[in-house]
Amino acid sequence: MDLKIEYVHGDATRPQGTGRKIIAHVCNDVGGWGAGFVLALSQRWPEPEASYRRWYRERATSGFALGQVRLVEVEDDLWVANIVGQHGIRTRAGGGTAPVRYEAIGTALDALGARAAVLGASVHMPRIGCGLAGGHWDSVEPLVTRHLTRRGIPTAVYDRA
């Protein structure tokens, strides 16, 4: 069942609708948590940050790497998906490559789509990979379509009102 991405004006930390929900966002691969959308998550729930930091700290044995995703339950029927889809934290001065890693985001979204299907959950997100990661939505949107909506996973993308 092919669905379309629903674009919503609102706050992705307060996903709309009923049923089980997953809030997806992109994290970096260097253990940094302190700017961008993660701040809004941390204001609502301590668990996503604590899980991410522990996952990173134990990276030698935890499977923490680009392209991985970890779901953290924050309320009944609500999870946050920490997606490792950003290499480093800043674009280098004078141009350089943006930290976003589209292939890693695609790999993680594929795994997230499988988990969402098992849970019977919808997925909610800001325009992942397009803030501090320096990505472009015209490159991320096809990944969201391929790995979520084409699999029948209801997906909402939130833009701040």
Helices and strands as residue ranges (DSSP letters): E 6-9, E 21-28, H 37-44, H 47-57, H 59-62, E 69-75, E 78-86, H 102-119, E 122-125, H 137-147, G 149-151, E 155-159
